[in-house]
Amino acid sequence: MNEIIFNERESWAYSNNPYYACTVLIAVAVVILRLQGRVLWCQIGDISPWSWDIWSAHNSQHIIDPYSFTHVLHGVLEFWLIGLVFQRVPLAWRFFIAIFIESSWEVAENSRYVIERYREVTISLDYFGDSIINSLADIVCCATGFVIAWKLRFWRSLALFLTTELILILTIRDSLLINILMLIYPIDGIRQWQIGVG
């Protein structure tokens, strides 16, 4: 499998076109997010680049928060899944596909339907959407995860994925896999544990 996904001669410089396409794609995502009513920065006015309290109104409003690490994991997963599905596509274009997926998710995540879904079935009771700067940072985190997976290869990136999941579970009682599970198939026992009941 590694031989299929990795080609030592494969170069990021295969073509500049994927990177120009990524830039256009991100710009389109920003315009859509603005049309959805997303604000550029935290409305509360705190200029700190990060917010570590997931129960705060600052969550998802600054450049970095605990969920930024889940977006790094998006990139790790996307690297492997895209590599499996699009084995013959050059690495630079696989990177573009990852950015397309992540940008699309940021737009979908900030739709009224998904915001309400988060509020109904996850611990994000006061979630009202990301700021544009947070969405941009999430896309960068995904891109970072993609590059990390490319560099680390499968077993080390898997170890990174599992370690990050464990740290998030221990620190914020949430993670990428729990978040996906709760969005698709909410389990009340997990939600009660997350909010510290029981």
N, C-alpha and C positions, 0 to 999 in steps of 0.2 A: 504493500500500500504506500509506504513512504517513497518508493521509487516512482510511483505514479504521481504523487502530489508534489514531490520535490524534484527539481532538476537543478543540479549544481550550477549549470550554465545559465539558468534562468536569471534574467536581469530585470531590475525595477525600471531600467531605462529602455525597455522594449519599445516604448512609444510614449511621447508626451501626451497623446490624445486622452488616455484615461484620466490623467491628472487635471487637464482642462475640463473634461466632462464632470469630474468630481466637484470642481469649483462651481460650475454652472448648477449642478444638482443641489449643492448646499445653498447656493443663493436662492434657488427656487423654493427650497424648504423654508428658508427664512421668510420669504414673501408670504408663503401660505400660512406659516405660524402667525405672522403679523395680522393677516386677514382673519385668522381664527380668534384674534383678540389677545394674543400673548403679548406681555410687556417685555421690554428689553432687559430690565434688571429688576431685582427685588423691589416691590412696591413699598415695603416698609422703610426702605431707605438705607439700610445697613450696607456699607461699601466693602465689607470684608469679602475676600474672594472665595471663602468657604463657609459652610455651615454643617456642623456635625450632629445636631440634634434633629432626629427624624420626626419628632413630635412638634417641632416648631413650624411656624408659618414661613420660616426662611428655607425650609427644605425644598429642594428642586428650584430654588430661585437664585442661587449663586453659582459660581463656576464649578466648584467641587462640593460634593456631599457624599455620605456613605454609599448612595446608590450609583455614584460614578464608577465604583469598582464592579458593579454588575454590568455596566456597559463595556468595560474592559473584557469581561467574560463573554459578552455578545461577540466581540471581535474574535476571541479565541474559537468559539463555537462556529462562527461564520467562516473562519479560515478553513477549518476541517470539513464542514459540510459543503461549502462551495467547491473545495478541492475534490471532494468525492463525486459531486454531481457534474462539475465542469472540468474534468481532468485535463482536457487538451487546451483549455483557455489559458493564455499567458497570465502570469502572476499579476501584472499591472491591471489587467481587465478583471481578474477575480477581486482585486482590491476595490475596483470601481463597483462591482456587484455588492460587496459588503457595505460600502458607503451608501449605495442606493437602498439597500434593505434597512440600514440604520436610519437614514433620513426619512424614509417612508414610515418607519415605526415612530419616529419623533412627531411626525405630522398626525399619525393615527392616535398616538398616546394623548395628544392634546385636543382630540376631538371631544365633543360633548358626551358622546356615548361612552368612550373609554374612561374619561374622567369620572362619570357617574358609576361606571362599573368598579373602578378602583375604590370609590367612596362606599359602595354597597358591600363589597365582598372581601376587601383587604383591610390592613390596618391603617391605610391612608385615608382616614376619616375626613380630614380637612384638606385633602388634595384638591387643588383648583387649577392644576396645569403647571407646566414648566415655564420659566422665563426663557426668552430667546437665547440669552447667553448660556443658560444651563443646557438647553437643547444642543447648541453648538459644541459645548464642552463634552456632552455625551457622545456626539458623533466623533470627536477627536479621541475620546477614550476608546471607542469601538475600533477606530483605525489603529490605535496603539496596541490593543489586544490582538488585532490581526497580525501586526508586525512581530509582536512577541511570540505568537504561535509559530510564525514562519521561522523565527530564529531558534526557538527552543525545541522544535519538532514535537512529535506526539506525546511521548511519555512525560517529558518535563513540563510541557504545557498542560497536560492532564493533571499533574501534581500541583501546578500553580492554580488551576481551576478549582480543584477540590480543597486546597488550603484556603483559598479566598472565600469559597462558600462557607467553610467551617468558621473562619474568623468573623464573617458577617453574621452567621447564626448566633455565635457566642456574644457578639457586641450589640447587635441591633435586633436580634430575633427575626431576621429576614434574610433573604438571599435571592439570587436569580432563580434558582429552581423552585423555591417556595413561592416566589412571586408569580411565576408561570402557573404553578399548580393552583394557587388561590384565584387567579383570574379565570382559569378554565373550569376548575372543579373545586369550588370553595369547601373547606372542611372547617366546621365551627370549632372543633377542638384545637386545631392549629391556630385559628384566629384568637381564641381565648388565651392560649399560651403566649402568643405574640404580644397581646396587650397586658399580660401579667396577671390574668385571672385564672385561678386554679393551679 
